[in-house]
Amino acid sequence: MDSVQGEPAPSRGERIQAAEHEAAKQRLLAQAEAERIPAEETTRALPDRRWRHGQ
């Protein structure tokens, strides 16, 4: 088991810090999801003329 018998409960500050950490993680995940490019868009074939443009 992870918990140790006799270990003091987390202090109020530790609980607040853990809650803030979790909230920050959720914000990052939400931002990453909002910026995510769908796989369909990254695998779409481009017309040949676009690739030849620089030649």
N, C-alpha and C positions, 0 to 999 in steps of 0.2 A: 504493500500500500504506500501511497505517496505521503499521507499525513503522518506526522510523528506524534505519539502520545505525549501530552504535557506541553506541547508547543503552544505559545500564546496565540490568541486570535489576532488577526491582522488589525493594526491600529486604524483609527478613522482616516488618517492621512494616507495610509497604504491603500485603503478601500477606495478613497477618492481618486488616487493616482491610477489604480487599476481601472476604474470606471472611465477616466479621461483617456487612458491608453486604448481601451476598447472602442470608445467613441471616435478617436482619431483613426483607428484601424478601419472602422466602418466608413468614415468619410473618404479614406484613400481607396477603399474597394469600390465605393459608389462612383468616385471620380474616374477610376480606371475603367469601370464598366461603361461610363458615359463616353469615354474617349476611344473605346474599343472599336476596331474596324471589323465588320462581319467578314467571315472567311470567304463568303461568296464574292465580296469586292476585291479581295487580295488575290483570288485565283482566276479572275475574269480574263479571258484572252483579249489581247489588244490587236487592232487591225495592223496588217503588215506595214502600211504607209507610215504609221507612227514610229516604228522601229527604224525605218529607212530615212527618216527625216534628217538625221545628222550626216548622212553619207553624201 
